[in-house]
């Protein structure tokens, strides 16, 4: 079992949730004690592991691709809406 604990004081989830690292604050690396203490506090508990090497590269590429797709859909939707508004306003001018 990996006993290394990240020393980053916080992390941000993809949903915008900010997580604080209790090990950073307490200096305590006893996992069971940290989890027990975290469960007594308000908020959502997040347990995770870091990704390394090729896994990290694949994950970053997948996130980048998903972001590019989301931006393309948003821009396409805006262009479509602008085009529709342009058609409506030009048809009103013709009347």
Biopython code that builds the backbone (N, CA, C, O; Angstrom):
import numpy as np
from Bio.PDB.StructureBuilder import StructureBuilder

atoms = [
    (1, "UNK", "N", (0.840, -1.173, 0.000)),
    (1, "UNK", "CA", (0.000, 0.000, 0.000)),
    (1, "UNK", "C", (0.891, 1.244, 0.000)),
    (1, "UNK", "O", (1.867, 1.321, 0.746)),
    (2, "UNK", "N", (0.545, 2.201, -0.836)),
    (2, "UNK", "CA", (1.299, 3.435, -0.950)),
    (2, "UNK", "C", (0.988, 4.335, 0.247)),
    (2, "UNK", "O", (-0.171, 4.684, 0.474)),
    (3, "UNK", "N", (1.993, 4.704, 0.996)),
    (3, "UNK", "CA", (1.789, 5.544, 2.182)),
    (3, "UNK", "C", (2.176, 6.998, 1.937)),
    (3, "UNK", "O", (2.160, 7.801, 2.869)),
    (4, "UNK", "N", (2.521, 7.348, 0.716)),
    (4, "UNK", "CA", (2.872, 8.729, 0.407)),
    (4, "UNK", "C", (1.609, 9.590, 0.441)),
    (4, "UNK", "O", (0.549, 9.167, -0.019)),
    (5, "UNK", "N", (1.729, 10.787, 0.984)),
    (5, "UNK", "CA", (0.604, 11.710, 1.050)),
    (5, "UNK", "C", (1.020, 12.992, 0.347)),
    (5, "UNK", "O", (2.080, 13.552, 0.628)),
    (6, "UNK", "N", (0.183, 13.445, -0.560)),
    (6, "UNK", "CA", (0.472, 14.686, -1.282)),
    (6, "UNK", "C", (0.551, 15.841, -0.304)),
    (6, "UNK", "O", (-0.205, 15.889, 0.667)),
    (7, "UNK", "N", (1.447, 16.756, -0.548)),
    (7, "UNK", "CA", (1.588, 17.922, 0.315)),
    (7, "UNK", "C", (0.895, 19.157, -0.247)),
    (7, "UNK", "O", (0.948, 20.225, 0.362)),
    (8, "UNK", "N", (0.244, 19.024, -1.408)),
    (8, "UNK", "CA", (-0.520, 20.148, -1.956)),
    (8, "UNK", "C", (-1.615, 20.501, -0.965)),
    (8, "UNK", "O", (-2.318, 19.611, -0.486)),
    (9, "UNK", "N", (-1.775, 21.783, -0.644)),
    (9, "UNK", "CA", (-2.760, 22.155, 0.365)),
    (9, "UNK", "C", (-4.214, 22.019, -0.083)),
    (9, "UNK", "O", (-5.110, 21.896, 0.751)),
    (10, "UNK", "N", (-4.452, 22.043, -1.395)),
    (10, "UNK", "CA", (-5.825, 21.913, -1.890)),
    (10, "UNK", "C", (-5.817, 21.381, -3.316)),
    (10, "UNK", "O", (-4.781, 21.306, -3.977)),
    (11, "UNK", "N", (-7.029, 21.010, -3.766)),
    (11, "UNK", "CA", (-7.231, 20.553, -5.132)),
    (11, "UNK", "C", (-8.616, 21.020, -5.565)),
    (11, "UNK", "O", (-9.498, 21.230, -4.732)),
    (12, "UNK", "N", (-8.801, 21.181, -6.880)),
    (12, "UNK", "CA", (-10.090, 21.611, -7.404)),
    (12, "UNK", "C", (-10.638, 20.508, -8.293)),
    (12, "UNK", "O", (-9.964, 20.043, -9.211)),
    (13, "UNK", "N", (-11.867, 20.094, -8.012)),
    (13, "UNK", "CA", (-12.519, 19.066, -8.816)),
    (13, "UNK", "C", (-13.056, 19.642, -10.115)),
    (13, "UNK", "O", (-13.246, 20.852, -10.230)),
    (14, "UNK", "N", (-13.294, 18.800, -11.068)),
    (14, "UNK", "CA", (-13.808, 19.252, -12.367)),
    (14, "UNK", "C", (-15.196, 19.881, -12.249)),
    (14, "UNK", "O", (-15.635, 20.590, -13.154)),
    (15, "UNK", "N", (-15.884, 19.622, -11.139)),
    (15, "UNK", "CA", (-17.195, 20.242, -10.908)),
    (15, "UNK", "C", (-17.078, 21.563, -10.159)),
    (15, "UNK", "O", (-18.089, 22.184, -9.831)),
    (16, "UNK", "N", (-15.846, 21.994, -9.885)),
    (16, "UNK", "CA", (-15.618, 23.258, -9.197)),
    (16, "UNK", "C", (-15.480, 23.125, -7.691)),
    (16, "UNK", "O", (-15.198, 24.112, -7.011)),
    (17, "UNK", "N", (-15.671, 21.935, -7.161)),
    (17, "UNK", "CA", (-15.518, 21.720, -5.723)),
    (17, "UNK", "C", (-14.053, 21.886, -5.338)),
    (17, "UNK", "O", (-13.166, 21.351, -6.003)),
    (18, "UNK", "N", (-13.803, 22.624, -4.270)),
    (18, "UNK", "CA", (-12.443, 22.792, -3.762)),
    (18, "UNK", "C", (-12.282, 21.861, -2.567)),
    (18, "UNK", "O", (-13.067, 21.906, -1.621)),
    (19, "UNK", "N", (-11.258, 21.022, -2.622)),
    (19, "UNK", "CA", (-10.963, 20.072, -1.555)),
    (19, "UNK", "C", (-9.700, 20.519, -0.828)),
    (19, "UNK", "O", (-8.725, 20.919, -1.464)),
    (20, "UNK", "N", (-9.713, 20.453, 0.489)),
    (20, "UNK", "CA", (-8.520, 20.786, 1.258)),
    (20, "UNK", "C", (-7.845, 19.499, 1.707)),
    (20, "UNK", "O", (-8.508, 18.497, 1.977)),
    (21, "UNK", "N", (-6.541, 19.538, 1.782)),
    (21, "UNK", "CA", (-5.749, 18.384, 2.169)),
    (21, "UNK", "C", (-5.547, 18.414, 3.680)),
    (21, "UNK", "O", (-4.744, 19.198, 4.185)),
    (22, "UNK", "N", (-6.271, 17.566, 4.400)),
    (22, "UNK", "CA", (-6.156, 17.539, 5.857)),
    (22, "UNK", "C", (-4.773, 17.118, 6.310)),
    (22, "UNK", "O", (-4.309, 17.562, 7.360)),
    (23, "UNK", "N", (-4.105, 16.275, 5.543)),
    (23, "UNK", "CA", (-2.749, 15.867, 5.906)),
    (23, "UNK", "C", (-1.814, 17.068, 5.874)),
    (23, "UNK", "O", (-0.888, 17.164, 6.679)),
    (24, "UNK", "N", (-2.059, 17.976, 4.948)),
    (24, "UNK", "CA", (-1.235, 19.190, 4.848)),
    (24, "UNK", "C", (-1.435, 20.063, 6.085)),
    (24, "UNK", "O", (-0.480, 20.628, 6.618)),
    (25, "UNK", "N", (-2.665, 20.165, 6.529)),
    (25, "UNK", "CA", (-2.993, 21.018, 7.672)),
    (25, "UNK", "C", (-2.544, 20.373, 8.983)),
    (25, "UNK", "O", (-1.962, 21.038, 9.841)),
    (26, "UNK", "N", (-2.814, 19.090, 9.130)),
    (26, "UNK", "CA", (-2.538, 18.405, 10.396)),
    (26, "UNK", "C", (-1.137, 17.830, 10.474)),
    (26, "UNK", "O", (-0.603, 17.639, 11.566)),
    (27, "UNK", "N", (-0.541, 17.554, 9.329)),
    (27, "UNK", "CA", (0.765, 16.917, 9.347)),
    (27, "UNK", "C", (0.692, 15.445, 9.705)),
    (27, "UNK", "O", (1.719, 14.793, 9.898)),
    (28, "UNK", "N", (-0.517, 14.926, 9.794)),
    (28, "UNK", "CA", (-0.748, 13.541, 10.195)),
    (28, "UNK", "C", (-0.946, 12.701, 8.937)),
    (28, "UNK", "O", (-1.790, 13.029, 8.104)),
    (29, "UNK", "N", (-0.187, 11.635, 8.791)),
    (29, "UNK", "CA", (-0.318, 10.811, 7.595)),
    (29, "UNK", "C", (-0.961, 9.450, 7.886)),
    (29, "UNK", "O", (-0.939, 8.568, 7.027)),
    (30, "UNK", "N", (-1.521, 9.269, 9.057)),
    (30, "UNK", "CA", (-2.219, 8.026, 9.366)),
    (30, "UNK", "C", (-3.565, 8.058, 8.643)),
    (30, "UNK", "O", (-4.491, 8.748, 9.070)),
    (31, "UNK", "N", (-3.666, 7.312, 7.553)),
    (31, "UNK", "CA", (-4.830, 7.368, 6.672)),
    (31, "UNK", "C", (-6.140, 7.134, 7.409)),
    (31, "UNK", "O", (-7.099, 7.880, 7.212)),
    (32, "UNK", "N", (-6.195, 6.130, 8.238)),
    (32, "UNK", "CA", (-7.436, 5.808, 8.937)),
    (32, "UNK", "C", (-7.862, 6.979, 9.814)),
    (32, "UNK", "O", (-9.044, 7.316, 9.867)),
    (33, "UNK", "N", (-6.907, 7.599, 10.502)),
    (33, "UNK", "CA", (-7.227, 8.746, 11.358)),
    (33, "UNK", "C", (-7.701, 9.936, 10.528)),
    (33, "UNK", "O", (-8.647, 10.626, 10.910)),
    (34, "UNK", "N", (-7.050, 10.174, 9.403)),
    (34, "UNK", "CA", (-7.454, 11.287, 8.538)),
    (34, "UNK", "C", (-8.861, 11.076, 7.993)),
    (34, "UNK", "O", (-9.673, 12.001, 7.992)),
    (35, "UNK", "N", (-9.148, 9.880, 7.537)),
    (35, "UNK", "CA", (-10.481, 9.587, 6.992)),
    (35, "UNK", "C", (-11.530, 9.699, 8.091)),
    (35, "UNK", "O", (-12.598, 10.266, 7.864)),
    (36, "UNK", "N", (-11.250, 9.179, 9.255)),
    (36, "UNK", "CA", (-12.192, 9.267, 10.372)),
    (36, "UNK", "C", (-12.480, 10.734, 10.711)),
    (36, "UNK", "O", (-13.634, 11.115, 10.906)),
    (37, "UNK", "N", (-11.445, 11.536, 10.777)),
    (37, "UNK", "CA", (-11.624, 12.960, 11.081)),
    (37, "UNK", "C", (-12.396, 13.669, 9.968)),
    (37, "UNK", "O", (-13.278, 14.482, 10.245)),
    (38, "UNK", "N", (-12.069, 13.367, 8.725)),
    (38, "UNK", "CA", (-12.752, 13.998, 7.593)),
    (38, "UNK", "C", (-14.235, 13.659, 7.581)),
    (38, "UNK", "O", (-15.059, 14.512, 7.251)),
    (39, "UNK", "N", (-14.580, 12.450, 7.928)),
    (39, "UNK", "CA", (-15.985, 12.033, 7.933)),
    (39, "UNK", "C", (-16.794, 12.764, 8.989)),
    (39, "UNK", "O", (-18.010, 12.894, 8.849)),
    (40, "UNK", "N", (-16.145, 13.244, 10.041)),
    (40, "UNK", "CA", (-16.840, 13.995, 11.086)),
    (40, "UNK", "C", (-17.090, 15.441, 10.679)),
    (40, "UNK", "O", (-17.906, 16.123, 11.299)),
    (41, "UNK", "N", (-16.410, 15.912, 9.659)),
    (41, "UNK", "CA", (-16.545, 17.300, 9.221)),
    (41, "UNK", "C", (-17.635, 17.422, 8.171)),
    (41, "UNK", "O", (-17.994, 16.448, 7.510)),
    (42, "UNK", "N", (-18.156, 18.638, 8.029)),
    (42, "UNK", "CA", (-19.108, 18.911, 6.956)),
    (42, "UNK", "C", (-18.366, 18.883, 5.629)),
    (42, "UNK", "O", (-17.165, 19.147, 5.573)),
    (43, "UNK", "N", (-19.079, 18.566, 4.577)),
    (43, "UNK", "CA", (-18.487, 18.573, 3.244)),
    (43, "UNK", "C", (-18.371, 17.177, 2.666)),
    (43, "UNK", "O", (-18.621, 16.174, 3.335)),
    (44, "UNK", "N", (-17.990, 17.148, 1.423)),
    (44, "UNK", "CA", (-17.854, 15.901, 0.673)),
    (44, "UNK", "C", (-16.432, 15.379, 0.821)),
    (44, "UNK", "O", (-15.474, 16.145, 0.716)),
    (45, "UNK", "N", (-16.295, 14.098, 1.061)),
    (45, "UNK", "CA", (-14.989, 13.464, 1.184)),
    (45, "UNK", "C", (-14.532, 12.986, -0.189)),
    (45, "UNK", "O", (-15.286, 12.321, -0.899)),
    (46, "UNK", "N", (-13.314, 13.319, -0.562)),
    (46, "UNK", "CA", (-12.742, 12.883, -1.839)),
    (46, "UNK", "C", (-11.479, 12.099, -1.556)),
    (46, "UNK", "O", (-10.557, 12.609, -0.921)),
    (47, "UNK", "N", (-11.431, 10.864, -2.022)),
    (47, "UNK", "CA", (-10.226, 10.048, -1.926)),
    (47, "UNK", "C", (-9.741, 9.784, -3.340)),
    (47, "UNK", "O", (-10.538, 9.460, -4.221)),
    (48, "UNK", "N", (-8.464, 9.917, -3.560)),
    (48, "UNK", "CA", (-7.963, 9.688, -4.906)),
    (48, "UNK", "C", (-6.491, 9.358, -4.914)),
    (48, "UNK", "O", (-5.816, 9.383, -3.884)),
    (49, "UNK", "N", (-6.020, 9.056, -6.078)),
    (49, "UNK", "CA", (-4.593, 8.818, -6.280)),
    (49, "UNK", "C", (-4.151, 9.651, -7.478)),
    (49, "UNK", "O", (-4.959, 9.998, -8.340)),
    (50, "UNK", "N", (-2.884, 9.958, -7.520)),
    (50, "UNK", "CA", (-2.377, 10.720, -8.657)),
    (50, "UNK", "C", (-2.143, 9.777, -9.830)),
    (50, "UNK", "O", (-1.912, 8.581, -9.649)),
    (51, "UNK", "N", (-2.206, 10.332, -11.022)),
    (51, "UNK", "CA", (-1.875, 9.552, -12.209)),
    (51, "UNK", "C", (-0.454, 9.917, -12.613)),
    (51, "UNK", "O", (0.011, 11.030, -12.364)),
    (52, "UNK", "N", (0.217, 8.982, -13.228)),
    (52, "UNK", "CA", (1.626, 9.200, -13.560)),
    (52, "UNK", "C", (1.914, 8.835, -15.009)),
    (52, "UNK", "O", (1.177, 8.068, -15.629)),
    (53, "UNK", "N", (2.979, 9.389, -15.531)),
    (53, "UNK", "CA", (3.515, 9.013, -16.833)),
    (53, "UNK", "C", (2.509, 8.997, -17.949)),
    (53, "UNK", "O", (1.828, 9.989, -18.207)),
    (54, "UNK", "N", (2.418, 7.855, -18.616)),
    (54, "UNK", "CA", (1.557, 7.709, -19.785)),
    (54, "UNK", "C", (0.081, 7.896, -19.427)),
    (54, "UNK", "O", (-0.689, 8.425, -20.228)),
    (55, "UNK", "N", (-0.313, 7.462, -18.223)),
    (55, "UNK", "CA", (-1.705, 7.665, -17.786)),
    (55, "UNK", "C", (-2.038, 9.152, -17.764)),
    (55, "UNK", "O", (-3.101, 9.570, -18.223)),
    (56, "UNK", "N", (-1.125, 9.937, -17.229)),
    (56, "UNK", "CA", (-1.335, 11.377, -17.139)),
    (56, "UNK", "C", (-1.441, 11.980, -18.533)),
    (56, "UNK", "O", (-2.327, 12.796, -18.791)),
    (57, "UNK", "N", (-0.551, 11.588, -19.424)),
    (57, "UNK", "CA", (-0.584, 12.095, -20.796)),
    (57, "UNK", "C", (-1.905, 11.757, -21.481)),
    (57, "UNK", "O", (-2.494, 12.609, -22.146)),
    (58, "UNK", "N", (-2.374, 10.514, -21.321)),
    (58, "UNK", "CA", (-3.652, 10.098, -21.916)),
    (58, "UNK", "C", (-4.814, 10.885, -21.329)),
    (58, "UNK", "O", (-5.714, 11.307, -22.055)),
    (59, "UNK", "N", (-4.792, 11.082, -20.017)),
    (59, "UNK", "CA", (-5.866, 11.817, -19.353)),
    (59, "UNK", "C", (-5.894, 13.272, -19.822)),
    (59, "UNK", "O", (-6.963, 13.802, -20.128)),
    (60, "UNK", "N", (-4.750, 13.910, -19.879)),
    (60, "UNK", "CA", (-4.676, 15.308, -20.328)),
    (60, "UNK", "C", (-5.175, 15.421, -21.770)),
    (60, "UNK", "O", (-5.910, 16.354, -22.095)),
    (61, "UNK", "N", (-4.790, 14.496, -22.625)),
    (61, "UNK", "CA", (-5.231, 14.518, -24.023)),
    (61, "UNK", "C", (-6.741, 14.331, -24.124)),
    (61, "UNK", "O", (-7.401, 15.017, -24.904)),
    (62, "UNK", "N", (-7.293, 13.403, -23.335)),
    (62, "UNK", "CA", (-8.741, 13.174, -23.352)),
    (62, "UNK", "C", (-9.495, 14.407, -22.859)),
    (62, "UNK", "O", (-10.525, 14.768, -23.430)),
    (63, "UNK", "N", (-8.998, 15.055, -21.812)),
    (63, "UNK", "CA", (-9.630, 16.273, -21.292)),
    (63, "UNK", "C", (-9.544, 17.384, -22.327)),
    (63, "UNK", "O", (-10.510, 18.120, -22.528)),
    (64, "UNK", "N", (-8.398, 17.513, -22.987)),
    (64, "UNK", "CA", (-8.220, 18.529, -24.027)),
    (64, "UNK", "C", (-9.193, 18.293, -25.186)),
    (64, "UNK", "O", (-9.808, 19.235, -25.686)),
    (65, "UNK", "N", (-9.328, 17.043, -25.608)),
    (65, "UNK", "CA", (-10.257, 16.715, -26.695)),
    (65, "UNK", "C", (-11.702, 17.033, -26.301)),
    (65, "UNK", "O", (-12.462, 17.585, -27.096)),
    (66, "UNK", "N", (-12.070, 16.681, -25.073)),
    (66, "UNK", "CA", (-13.434, 16.951, -24.609)),
    (66, "UNK", "C", (-13.687, 18.456, -24.535)),
    (66, "UNK", "O", (-14.771, 18.921, -24.887)),
    (67, "UNK", "N", (-12.705, 19.208, -24.084)),
    (67, "UNK", "CA", (-12.841, 20.661, -24.024)),
    (67, "UNK", "C", (-13.000, 21.269, -25.396)),
    (67, "UNK", "O", (-13.835, 22.151, -25.595)),
    (68, "UNK", "N", (-12.203, 20.804, -26.353)),
    (68, "UNK", "CA", (-12.296, 21.310, -27.725)),
    (68, "UNK", "C", (-13.659, 20.998, -28.326)),
    (68, "UNK", "O", (-14.232, 21.832, -29.028)),
    (69, "UNK", "N", (-14.181, 19.815, -28.061)),
    (69, "UNK", "CA", (-15.508, 19.439, -28.571)),
    (69, "UNK", "C", (-16.593, 20.314, -27.954)),
    (69, "UNK", "O", (-17.508, 20.760, -28.647)),
    (70, "UNK", "N", (-16.488, 20.556, -26.652)),
    (70, "UNK", "CA", (-17.487, 21.392, -25.971)),
    (70, "UNK", "C", (-17.463, 22.817, -26.511)),
    (70, "UNK", "O", (-18.517, 23.419, -26.716)),
    (71, "UNK", "N", (-16.279, 23.357, -26.740)),
    (71, "UNK", "CA", (-16.160, 24.719, -27.283)),
    (71, "UNK", "C", (-16.737, 24.777, -28.697)),
    (71, "UNK", "O", (-17.443, 25.725, -29.039)),
    (72, "UNK", "N", (-16.442, 23.778, -29.511)),
    (72, "UNK", "CA", (-16.965, 23.755, -30.880)),
    (72, "UNK", "C", (-18.492, 23.723, -30.881)),
    (72, "UNK", "O", (-19.123, 24.410, -31.685)),
    (73, "UNK", "N", (-19.089, 22.935, -29.993)),
    (73, "UNK", "CA", (-20.552, 22.879, -29.903)),
    (73, "UNK", "C", (-21.124, 24.223, -29.476)),
    (73, "UNK", "O", (-22.123, 24.681, -30.031)),
    (74, "UNK", "N", (-20.491, 24.858, -28.490)),
    (74, "UNK", "CA", (-20.976, 26.147, -27.997)),
    (74, "UNK", "C", (-20.888, 27.216, -29.083)),
    (74, "UNK", "O", (-21.841, 27.966, -29.294)),
    (75, "UNK", "N", (-19.759, 27.288, -29.766)),
    (75, "UNK", "CA", (-19.587, 28.282, -30.827)),
    (75, "UNK", "C", (-20.562, 28.004, -31.969)),
    (75, "UNK", "O", (-21.165, 28.935, -32.503)),
    (76, "UNK", "N", (-20.724, 26.750, -32.345)),
    (76, "UNK", "CA", (-21.674, 26.385, -33.389)),
    (76, "UNK", "C", (-23.094, 26.795, -33.030)),
    (76, "UNK", "O", (-23.835, 27.295, -33.876)),
    (77, "UNK", "N", (-23.473, 26.581, -31.768)),
    (77, "UNK", "CA", (-24.812, 26.964, -31.303)),
    (77, "UNK", "C", (-24.991, 28.481, -31.380)),
    (77, "UNK", "O", (-26.028, 28.968, -31.830)),
    (78, "UNK", "N", (-23.980, 29.219, -30.939)),
    (78, "UNK", "CA", (-24.074, 30.685, -31.000)),
    (78, "UNK", "C", (-24.192, 31.184, -32.435)),
    (78, "UNK", "O", (-25.001, 32.065, -32.728)),
    (79, "UNK", "N", (-23.386, 30.621, -33.325)),
    (79, "UNK", "CA", (-23.446, 31.039, -34.728)),
    (79, "UNK", "C", (-24.819, 30.737, -35.323)),
    (79, "UNK", "O", (-25.372, 31.543, -36.071)),
    (80, "UNK", "N", (-25.357, 29.575, -34.984)),
    (80, "UNK", "CA", (-26.684, 29.194, -35.468)),
    (80, "UNK", "C", (-27.741, 30.164, -34.943)),
    (80, "UNK", "O", (-28.611, 30.600, -35.698)),
    (81, "UNK", "N", (-27.671, 30.503, -33.655)),
    (81, "UNK", "CA", (-28.644, 31.430, -33.066)),
    (81, "UNK", "C", (-28.528, 32.816, -33.697)),
    (81, "UNK", "O", (-29.542, 33.461, -33.964)),
    (82, "UNK", "N", (-27.310, 33.273, -33.936)),
    (82, "UNK", "CA", (-27.112, 34.583, -34.570)),
    (82, "UNK", "C", (-27.688, 34.583, -35.983)),
    (82, "UNK", "O", (-28.304, 35.556, -36.418)),
    (83, "UNK", "N", (-27.478, 33.491, -36.679)),
    (83, "UNK", "CA", (-27.998, 33.376, -38.044)),
    (83, "UNK", "C", (-29.520, 33.414, -38.025)),
    (83, "UNK", "O", (-30.145, 34.072, -38.857)),
    (84, "UNK", "N", (-30.117, 32.695, -37.056)),
    (84, "UNK", "CA", (-31.577, 32.675, -36.934)),
    (84, "UNK", "C", (-32.111, 34.067, -36.607)),
    (84, "UNK", "O", (-33.114, 34.492, -37.182)),
    (85, "UNK", "N", (-31.453, 34.786, -35.690)),
    (85, "UNK", "CA", (-31.875, 36.141, -35.342)),
    (85, "UNK", "C", (-31.741, 37.067, -36.540)),
    (85, "UNK", "O", (-32.588, 37.934, -36.756)),
    (86, "UNK", "N", (-30.683, 36.887, -37.317)),
    (86, "UNK", "CA", (-30.481, 37.696, -38.517)),
    (86, "UNK", "C", (-31.591, 37.483, -39.527)),
    (86, "UNK", "O", (-32.049, 38.436, -40.159)),
    (87, "UNK", "N", (-32.024, 36.249, -39.685)),
    (87, "UNK", "CA", (-33.117, 35.939, -40.618)),
    (87, "UNK", "C", (-34.416, 36.575, -40.150)),
    (87, "UNK", "O", (-35.171, 37.124, -40.953)),
    (88, "UNK", "N", (-34.677, 36.498, -38.829)),
    (88, "UNK", "CA", (-35.916, 37.076, -38.291)),
    (88, "UNK", "C", (-35.943, 38.591, -38.450)),
    (88, "UNK", "O", (-36.965, 39.160, -38.835)),
    (89, "UNK", "N", (-34.823, 39.245, -38.155)),
    (89, "UNK", "CA", (-34.813, 40.713, -38.242)),
    (89, "UNK", "C", (-34.866, 41.174, -39.702)),
    (89, "UNK", "O", (-35.465, 42.206, -40.002)),
    (90, "UNK", "N", (-34.241, 40.411, -40.612)),
    (90, "UNK", "CA", (-34.305, 40.815, -42.026)),
    (90, "UNK", "C", (-35.694, 40.575, -42.599)),
    (90, "UNK", "O", (-36.134, 41.329, -43.467)),
    (91, "UNK", "N", (-36.397, 39.542, -42.136)),
    (91, "UNK", "CA", (-37.765, 39.312, -42.633)),
    (91, "UNK", "C", (-38.704, 40.383, -42.083)),
    (91, "UNK", "O", (-39.685, 40.724, -42.744)),
    (92, "UNK", "N", (-38.441, 40.910, -40.923)),
    (92, "UNK", "CA", (-39.264, 42.001, -40.388)),
    (92, "UNK", "C", (-39.047, 43.290, -41.203)),
    (92, "UNK", "O", (-39.987, 44.055, -41.420)),
    (93, "UNK", "N", (-37.832, 43.519, -41.642)),
    (93, "UNK", "CA", (-37.538, 44.720, -42.437)),
    (93, "UNK", "C", (-38.213, 44.678, -43.802)),
    (93, "UNK", "O", (-38.542, 45.718, -44.374)),
    (94, "UNK", "N", (-38.418, 43.460, -44.322)),
    (94, "UNK", "CA", (-39.029, 43.324, -45.638)),
    (94, "UNK", "C", (-40.532, 43.616, -45.587)),
    (94, "UNK", "O", (-41.134, 43.900, -46.623)),
    (95, "UNK", "N", (-41.127, 43.554, -44.440)),
    (95, "UNK", "CA", (-42.575, 43.747, -44.321)),
    (95, "UNK", "C", (-42.953, 45.167, -44.460)),
    (95, "UNK", "O", (-44.136, 45.501, -44.385)),
]
sb = StructureBuilder()
sb.init_structure("model")
sb.init_model(0)
sb.init_chain("A")
sb.init_seg("    ")
for serial, (resi, resn, name, xyz) in enumerate(atoms, 1):
    if name == "N":
        sb.init_residue(resn, " ", resi, " ")
    sb.init_atom(name, np.array(xyz, "f"), 0.0, 1.0, " ", f" {name:<3s}", serial, name[0])
structure = sb.get_structure()
